């Protein structure tokens, strides 16, 4: 017999990036008494990863819980970037409702639409929280109308259209039901969650079923499966079976060695837990996302959400540059393969494939940021490798070549509108909407091939002098839009191996922008700058001034060098061409040509030109 557990609520916090989800969770933790009165708590306590704290973004979904008036509220904090949409999609199977956070100034953004659409498809109740109501330019009333319009566009049912609205300032720790009346604490939001998010339902006497939606890893206990108990009770040392939804006939007997529930930010060990609880289970080595843990007498898998497919791929290659093996701890193809396949255990949106050579692996993800975070994580772990330029994944639909499309939302001051339209037009972008936005900005909406956005973010910041905001979200596959013109600037390539000196750099800086300063070790074929013209050019940055016995006064004036451009990982990935690699080590990021030898490069280029001519004839 199915019953409700009124002492539990399971809820996910979803929103567009930077709308304040993690700060909101901070305040719910503080005001629920999770921390001691004198406890020092850092901001964005849920963003526990180093990269998350450095970049100010949430990358992985995380679980926590708070207690309010006798009810335990299990909260899942989710990422806001579209590239990490897979994290959001799978955790929605673990909750009974969502809190949709929307910025009181920006209103619904592309990722707001994406996460709300996923929640409505699963028929989850929604509590809307209009956050940042303390912003001077906040427009709460208009944003409420925009959210309701979004609900109607996404075909929400009547119950979902009646979703409660709560107005909050997560930074100040206050919430209210009327934005004209200031709140005192977060009580309104707590009550909205308890009153509008349904209690989990299940049958306590039925055989146990637990759907695993997240995998964590601990050096001490190994793999940890996290999920919600749908039916029955789970106990420590109990015999269970793992069932995969794709291969339900294959079952594996396992034993649960440890069982945890979430209390605040900690996992607390328990002996048993019943339906509705979100639990962490250790002791099962071969457990994966989407598996169902069942009682042996009823091995039936639970349905799992279909995760959206990757749209972008990149080759990860063993480092074979002249500096290979000098800075990394893990440098072989075996190390690289092992690490990439291990990532599949925790990231459901990622795909890894072997290629025709054992030195390279094809890694597919949801976007440039998704793959660059993986690269950054690996280099911090001591891995050394090379990556090629990102490529989009085409599909054959009804015999026609189709490519992934992105819907791009751009907010720019009016003076830069013409420049943005011209640049995106040359990248096969089609403008679908243009209207005045908030704060004197103009909102432009484009539909553009995903490959048209590769390498555009830097250009965009330059074109708008840092005043523009760009957001994009995947919008489906459409017929191939044709060739897109190559980048407008070539590379400056080191002519010989050695150490860069001021004299050589001084002569080279007239040719374009340099990425290195003096005293940097370089090798022939390494990219050391950006040419002001479209072609590549070789420069000798190791060239020293010839010394003579005589000196005239003033002949040795100090050389004035322009400060080099320090390229981040994302900037490197955006800059490189099809015949270039980014060399990634724990200490350095270098760009290089695939073929280091100058003569071999020319032969390869001539061969390619000949092939292109033959193809056009």
C-alpha positions, 0 to 999 in steps of 0.5 A: 500500500502506497503512503506519503512521508510527510516528514521529507521533501526532496527539491532541486534548485534550478536556474540560469548561471549567476542567478544565485542558486548556491547563495540561496542554498547558503542562506537556507543552511544558515537559517535552518540552524545547520551551522553553530552560532559561532561557526565560520562559514565561507560563501558559496559553501556548496561549491566545494571544488577548486575550479568551482570556487575560482570561476564562481560557477557550479559544475557538479550537482551536490546534495545537502539537507535542512530541517524546518519545523519537523520536516527534513528538506533534501536539497540538490544544488544544480549547475546553471551552465548549459554545458552541464545540463546533463547534471540537471537532467539526471538529478531531476529523477531524484526529487519531487519538485523544483525551486526555479530561481530567476534574477529580478533584473535579467528575467528568464534566460536561455538556461532558465528555459532549458531547466524549466522545460526538463522539470515540466516534462517530468511533471514536477511542481515548481516554486518560483523564486525571484532572486536579487530583489534588492538590486537597484534596477530590479523589475520584479513585476515585469519578471513575474509576467515574463516567467508566466509567459515562459510557462505558457510557451512550454505548455505548462498545465493549470497546476503548474501555472498556479505555481507560487512566487516568492521574492528573495534577496539571497545575499541579505537572507530575506524572502517575502510574498510581496516584493513591496513589503521587505522580508525578515528571513527565509521563512516564506521560501521554507513554507512555500517548499513544504506547502507546494512540493509534494511529499515522496510516495512509496510502499514501505512493505514492497521490495526495495528499489533505489535509482542511482542518479549520482556517483561520488568517489572516496579514496577510503571507501571507493565508489559511492552511489547516490539516489532516492529510495523509491520503495521499501527499506534499505539496510546495511549488510543486506543482499541486493542486486544491481539491474541496468535498464538497458540490460535488465536480464543481467543482474549482479548480486552485491552487499551494502557495506555502508549507508549514509543520509545527508544532514546539512553538508555532512554524510551521516552513517545510518543502519537503515533508511526507508522510501523517500530518503536520499541516500549514499551507498558504499561497498559496491564497486561496479555501480553506475548512474542509471542502475537500480538497486533492488531486492533479490526477489524483485529485480525490476529496474526503474526508468531513467531520464534520457540524457541529451546527446553531446554536440561537440568533440575533441581529440585528446592526444599523447604529448609528443612535443620536444618538451614531452614528459618534463612537467607531467606525472601521467604521460602515457597513452595508458594513463590517458585512456584510463583517466578518460574512461574513468570520467564516464563513471561520473559524467553521463553527458560525456562520450569517449571513443578509441580512434584508429591510433592508440595515441589519440582518443575522441572525447565528446561533450555538451560544449567548449566549457564542458570539455575545458573543465575536464582538461583543467581537472586532468592537468591539475591531477598531473596529466600531460597531453595535447588536444585538437580544435573542437569539432561539432558532431554532425548527424544524418537525418533522413539522408540529409547532413544536419548540424547542431544549432544554438540559440544565442541571446546577446545583450549589448549597448546600441553602439555595438549592435552593428558589429555583432550582427555583421560578425554573426552573419558571417558565421551563418547566424540568423537573427530571429529577434531584436528589441530594447532590453534593460539598462539601455541595452539591446537584446539580440536573438540569433540561431547559429550553427554550433561551429559558428560560435567556436572561437567567437567569445573572445572576438565578442568581448573585443568588439563590445569592449567587455560590455556585452553579455552572451548566452547560448543554449542548444536548440536542435539539429538543422540541415548543414548551413555551408562553409564558414570563413576561417579565422582572420588572423594567422599564427606567429611560429617559432623558427628555432628551438631555444630561449626567447630573448628581448632582441628577438621579441622586439623584432617579432612584435611588429608582426602581431601580438605575442603570447610569450615574454623573454626567458621562455623556452620555445621549440621550432613549430611552437605558436608564440603569437598572433599574426596581424595577417591571415597567413602563418609566419615564422619568426626567430624569437631566440635571435640575439644581437650581434656584439662588436667591439665598438659602440656609439653612444645611444646605439644600445637604447633599452628595447621596449617590449609590449606586454605579452597576452596571457592566454587561458585554456579557453582562449587557446582552444578558441584560437587554434586552427585545424592544424594546431594543438594545445599542449596541456601540462600541469605547469604550462599551456602551449600552442603548436603546429601539428607538424613541427618541421617547417618544410614538412608543413609546407608540403602538407599545405600544398597537398591540402590545397591540391586536394581542395582544388580537385574537389572543387573541379 
